[in-house]
């Protein structure tokens, strides 16, 4: 789980250590390249968040661009 925003910190702390990928205060604090590098075959990404945090910052478009740039295999 990658938790974004101060409101998600408590939830992040409840996760098992093997479920905790990263906790950042905002989307700008998240390295798309580092996230993509951690992906393994069969991984799925669910983006759940508010319009303000993810959609206005074009999070999904940036994530897809980082996946494409890495030549990481993906299925849409």
C-alpha positions in Angstrom: 0.0 0.0 0.0 1.1 3.5 -0.9 -0.7 5.9 1.4 -0.9 9.6 0.2 -2.0 12.4 2.5 -1.9 13.0 6.2 -5.4 11.5 6.6 -4.0 8.1 5.5 -1.2 7.9 8.0 -3.2 6.1 10.7 -4.4 3.5 8.2 -0.9 3.0 7.0 0.3 2.4 10.5 -2.3 -0.4 10.9 -1.0 -2.4 8.0 1.5 -5.2 8.4 5.0 -4.2 7.5 5.0 -6.4 4.4 1.9 -4.4 3.2 3.5 -1.0 3.7 5.3 0.4 0.6 5.3 4.1 1.3 3.6 6.9 3.1 3.9 10.4 1.6 2.2 13.7 2.5 1.3 14.4 -1.2 1.6 13.1 -4.7 4.7 15.2 -5.3 6.5 13.2 -2.6 6.0 10.0 -4.5 8.5 8.8 -7.1 6.6 7.1 -9.9 9.8 5.5 -11.1 10.5 4.0 -7.7 6.9 2.7 -7.5 7.2 1.1 -11.0 10.5 -0.4 -10.1 8.9 -2.3 -7.2 6.1 -3.8 -9.3 6.3 -7.5 -10.0 4.5 -9.6 -12.6 0.9 -10.1 -11.5 0.7 -7.0 -9.4 -2.4 -4.9 -9.6 -2.7 -1.2 -8.9 -5.9 0.3 -7.4 -5.9 4.1 -7.2 -8.4 5.2 -4.6 -8.4 8.8 -3.6 -10.0 12.2 -3.7 -10.3 14.3 -6.8 -8.0 16.9 -5.2 -5.1 14.6 -4.5 -5.1 12.3 -7.5 -7.1 13.5 -10.4 -6.2 17.2 -10.4 -2.5 16.2 -10.2 -2.9 13.7 -13.1 -1.6 10.9 -10.9 -2.9 8.1 -13.1 -1.5 9.6 -16.3 1.9 10.1 -14.7 1.8 6.5 -13.4 1.0 5.1 -16.8 3.7 7.2 -18.4 6.3 5.9 -15.9 5.2 2.3 -16.6 5.5 2.9 -20.3 8.9 4.5 -19.9 10.2 1.6 -17.9 9.0 -1.0 -20.5 7.3 -2.8 -17.6 4.8 -5.4 -18.8 1.3 -4.3 -18.1 -2.3 -5.1 -18.9 -5.0 -2.5 -19.0 
